[in-house]
Amino acid sequence: MLHGMQVNTITIQRANKINPMENKKDNPKILKTKYIPTAEFYSQIIDSLQDYSIFTLDKEFNINSWSSGSTKIFGYETDEVIGESFDIIFTEQDLKSGVPKREIETALKDGRATDNRWHITKDKSLFYAYGLVFPLTGFDGEMLGYVKILRDLTDRKQSEDAIKKYVGELEDLNTHKESVLAILSHDLRSPLAAIIGTAKYLKENFHKMKPEAVQEMLDLLYKSSTDELDMLDYLVEWARIKYAADVFAPTKIKLTEYIDKVFESLKETASLNTINLHHEIEADTSVFADGKMLISIIQNIVSNAIKHTGKGGTITVSAKSKNDKIIVQVKDTGAGMSKEIMEKLFTPQMKTLSETRKKNKGAGIGLLLVKGFLEKNGGEIWVESIEGEGSSFYFTLPNEKPLYKIGSSDEIMFDESA
């Protein structure tokens, strides 16, 4: 094993053949002859390391030697890669980020460069590896090129990621369990108690109440009970998305089709206040997400914007691409909100939920639901707002199916046993 990847000069010593008939006294020593290994000898050693990819680059960063371990790991035969650029083993994302260039610069500066990252094979599959690159110099100090050594640690990486994911899911489950219980006890139980109290008052005093007073209390009961049902629906949907992984079915979908569906469903509500709904998204803009969740995300945000936008206002949905994400903006010309409210929008703050329910503004748990959906789809959400001028909600979604996720803080030592 290339322990720590420090390859020392190998010296081979061999005893001369001794004639057994000769007197050992006449041969007080066994003569030893030192041999200098050939390039072919070293090549055989390198090719025997099947768990390692070892290859060299010339000064232009083109591959000029390729071990059998490299063929096993990457899938390329020697004649397929000789003369090819160093870039061939890196993912598109790493190429865009300039990773190969940084590796070479670090190797020249520090004498070696190491990393843990995903690499891409001939058939476009990915594997996780610890890599080492260092300059290759001749006996006279002449710069000859570089040596690159990789060890495939995909199985270990997947095992570690599976454990981290399981621990994270347990922590997430516990956090959201507490949040749901708090909401149940506060935002559902308290209004339900008021509904029961109102119904009891009607039951006991109906015969002596004026018709208009009865009608007023019945209207209140109806509104309160439908609000409770809406809240319960939100909770059920939130819990479904957090814990029922089997219903999650992301696919590549056209963003405009889903925005049009939401606009159509909210058209009547918006028209009551002469609010203009429109989007500025190109027809070929796609995201990789669960369709049902995407509808709920857009509908919650746009519906929330309608509730906060005055008559004659405008709600505009736009999108732009950044790296491997689509950033969607839902901008309104409504009342805006304070910094204090923005800080509490995406956390289950009981006071915030109660206040929004009393004002019939409907944010609260709806935005918690949106946040949960986006996280499930590999996205995030944030808000920018100025009081009196309006708000902009931003959310991201992948534009393609994610190939992998990397824990950048992971550190795997090369000389550990695997």
N, C-alpha and C positions, 0 to 999 in steps of 0.2 A: 504494500500500500504506500502511496506517495504521501507520507505523513507530513501534514502541514505544507505540502507541495514544495519542499526544499529538496531538490534532486542533487545529490552530491556525486562527485566523480567516482566512478566504480573502478576498483582495482581488482584484477583477477590474479590469483596466485595458484600455481599448480606444482605439485611435487614431481621431480623427474622419476622415471621408472628405475628401480633399483634391482640389480641382479641379486637374487637371494643367495647365490653361491659366494658372493663377495663378503669379506670379513667386515663386520660393522666397525671394527676398530680402524680399518682402513678408510672408513667413511664416517668420520665423527659427526658430520652434518649431512642432512638431506638438502641437496642443492635445490633452490627454488628459482623459477624463472617468472618474471613479471611481464604480463601481456597488456597492451593497450587495446581495449575493445574497439571494434570497428563501428561505423555508422549503422551497418546492417544489424549488429548485435543490439544496439540501442533501439533500433526500429522494432526488433522482435519483442523487446521488453515493453515498449509502448503499446504495441498491438495486442499484447496479452492482457492489458488493463481494459476489459470489456465494459466496466462500469463508468469509465471516464471517456470523455471526448477530448482528444489532444490534437491540435493542429497548429500550423504556423502561418504567419502572414508576411508578405514582403513589405517594403517601405511604403508602398502605395495602398496597403491594407487589403491586398488580394490574397486569397488562400493559395498557398504553394506546397502544403503537405497535409495529409488527412489520414488519421489512424482508423483502424478497423472498429474501435470503440465509437468513433464519430459516426461511422456508417450505421452502426447498430442503433445509436441514439437518434440521429437526425434523418436516417433513411436515404441519404445521398451516397452514391458510389463515388469513389475517388475521382474518376474521370468526369463526373458531373459537376464537381465543385472546384477543381483546380482552375485557378484564374478568376473565380467568382469573387465578388466583393464580400468583405467581412459582414456587410449589412444583411446578408442572406439568412442569418440565424436569428435576427431580431424581429420582434412584432412591429406592426405598423405604428402602434402608439409610441413605442420606444424610439423608433426612427424619427418620428415627428418631434420627439422631445430631445433629440440629439444625444441619446445614450451612448452609441458606439464612439462618437468623437470624444465624449467626456471620459470614457474608459481609457482611451489611448492617451489623452492629456494627463490623466492621473498616473498612469503607468510610467510616463516619461518624467513626471515630476517627482513621484515617490518611489519609483523603482518597481511598483506593482499596483494593480487595481483589483479590488474584489467586489463582488456583488451577489445578491440573491434576487433572481428575477425569472419571469417566464420567457421561454424561447419558443421559436416556431420551427417545425420540422418540414420535410419535403411535402407531406400530405396535409399540411396546414394545421395539424394538431399541435397542442401546446404541452410543454413540460416545464416543470419548475427545477431550477438548477442553481447550485453555487458555482460561481465562475471566478477565474483568476487569469489575468493577462499581465505579462511582463515583457520588457524589451529583450531582444536577442542580439547579442554582440559577438563579434569574432575575437580571435586571440589578440589582435592588435587594437581592440577597442572599437573597431568599425561597426557601425549600426547596420545590422542585417535585416531586421524586421521585428516580429513579435511572436510570442507563444501564447496560445489561448487554451486553457484547461477548464473543463466543465464536468460536474458530477450531477447526475440526474437524481433529484430529491423529490420527485413528484409525489410518490407514495407517502413520504413523511409529511410533506406539505399538506396533502389532502387530509391525512389523519389529524394533524394539528388544527387545520381549519374546521374540521368536523367537530372537534372537541370545543373549540372556541365558539362555534356557532351554537352548539348545544348549551353551553354555559350562558351565552348571550340570550338565547331564547328563554332559558329559565329565569334570568334576571328580568327580561322584558315581560314575561308572563306575570311575575310577582308584582312588578310596577303597575302594569295595567289592571291587574286584579284589584289592587288597592284603589286605583283611580275609579274603576267601575263601581266598586262598593261604595266609595265616597259619593259618587254621583247618584247612585240608587238611594242612598240614605238621605241625601240633601235635596237634590233637584227633582226627585220623583216623589219621595215620601212626604215632603212638606206641602207641595201643591195638592197631593192626593188627600191629605188631612183637611185642607181647606175645602176641597170638593165635597168631602163627606160631611163636613160641618155645615156647608150651605144646603146640601140635600136634607140634612136632618132638620134644619131650621124651616125649610119649605114644608117638610112632612108634618111638623108640629104646628105650623102657623098658617098653612095654606088657606084655611077656611075664613080667616079674618084679615087676609092681605088684599090690597087693591090689585086689580088685574095688571096694571102697568108695572107694579113692583114685582109681581110674580114673573112677568115677561122679562124684566131686567135680570132677575136672578137666574132664570132659565138660560138666557143668553150667556150669562157669565159661566154657568155650569158647562154649557156646550163648548165655549171657547177654551175653558180650562182643561176639559177632558180631551179635546182634540190636540191641545198643546202637549198634554201628557203622552198621548199616543205617538205624536211626532218624536218626542224625546226618546220614548221607548224604542221606536223604529231605528233611530240613530244609534242607540246603544247596541241593539241586536246586530245591526250592520257592522258596527265597529268591532264588536266581539267576533263576528263571523270572519272578518278580514284578518284579525289578529291571530286567531286560533284554528281556523278551518283552512289549512293550506291546500287541501285537495280541490277547492273550488277556484284556485288561482290558475288562470290560463292565459298568460301573456302571448301576444303575437304582434306582428308588424301591421299597423293600421294607419289609415289616412286621418290626420288630425282634423282637417276641415269637415269631414263627414260627421264627426262627433260634435263639433261646435255647431254645425247647422242643426243637428238633432236637438241640442239644448236650446238654441235660439227659437226653434219652432215651438218647443214645449213651454217656453217662458214668454212667447210673443204677446199673449193676451195680458199677462201681468204687467209687462213693460208698457204696453200701449195705454193702459189705464192712467199712467202718469206721463204719457207721451215721452217715454225714454227710448232713445234710439240705440238699438243693438247692432253692431257690425264688427266684422273682423278683417284683418289685413294680412292674411296668411296665404302663402302660395299653395296651389292645389296639390303639388307633389310632396308637401311636407309630411313626413311620416314619423311615428314614434313606436317604440316597442313597449307595449303595456297591455294589461287586462282591459278589455273593452268595457265591461260593466263598471269597473272601478273608474275608468277614465270618464265615463258619462257622469258618475256621481261626483267626481272631482270638479269637472267643469260646471255642472249644475249647481253645486253648493256655492262655488265662488261667484258665479254670475248672479245667482239668486240673492246672495248676500249683498252684492253690489247694487242690485235693483232696490233693495230695502233701504239702502243708505244714500240713494241718489234722488234728488228732488225732481219735480216736474220739468220737462224739457231738457233733461240731462242726457249724457251720452256714455255708453259703455263700449269700450273698444278692446278687442282681443287681437294680440299680435304675437309673433314668434320669430326667434332667430336661432341659428345653429352655432354652437360653440363646442369645439373638440368633438366628443362623441355624445353630446347632449343637445336636446332642444329646450330652449328657455321660452316659456309661454308667459306673456304679460296680460293681465286683465285689469284695465285701467278705467276708473269711473270719475265722474265730475261731481261726486257727492260731498258729504259733510266732512270727510276725513276723520282722523282720530289722533288722540294724544299719544305720546311716547309710552306712557304708563299702560295704556290699553294695548298697544302693539306688543309690548313685552309679555303680556299674559294671554295673547290670542291662541297660541298653540300648546298651551299647558292646561291641564284640568283644574283650573282655579275655581273653587266653589263660588266665591263672591262674584267673579266675572260672569259665570254662567247664570247665576240668579239674576244679576242686573240686566243682562241681555234678554233674558226671558221676560222680565217685567216690562221692558221697553219694547218687546216684540220685534227685536232686531235680528234674532235668529242666528247670530254667529256662534259663540260657545262651542257646543259639542259637534256641530256641523263641521267646523274647521279642524277639530280633533280627528274627526272621521277622514277628512281630506288628507291630513298629515299622515295618518296611518296607511291610507291607500298609496300615497306617494312613496313612502318608505318601503312598502312592500314591492313596488315597481322599480326600486332603485333611484328614486328621485327625492327632491326636497322642496320646501316652500318657505317663502319669506315675504315681508310686506314693507312697502314704503308709503308714507302718508304725511300730508300736511293738513292741519285742521282748517276747514273752510275751503279747501281747494280740491280735495279728493284723495283717493287711495289707488295704489297699484299693487296687486298681488302677483307674485312671480312664482312659478313652479317649473321644475325640470323633470324630464323623462329621457331615457336612452333613445337614440335614434336607430340603434341596431341591437340585436340580441347580444348582451354582454358575454364576452368569451371567458372572462375570468375576473376574479377579485384578488387583489394582493394586499396582504398585511405588511405595509411598508416598514413597520417597526420590528418585524420578525428578524431574528439573527440566527442563522444556522452555521455552525462552524464546519469547515471543510473536512477536518480530520476526525470528526466524530464518527462512530460506527453507525452503519445504516442497515 
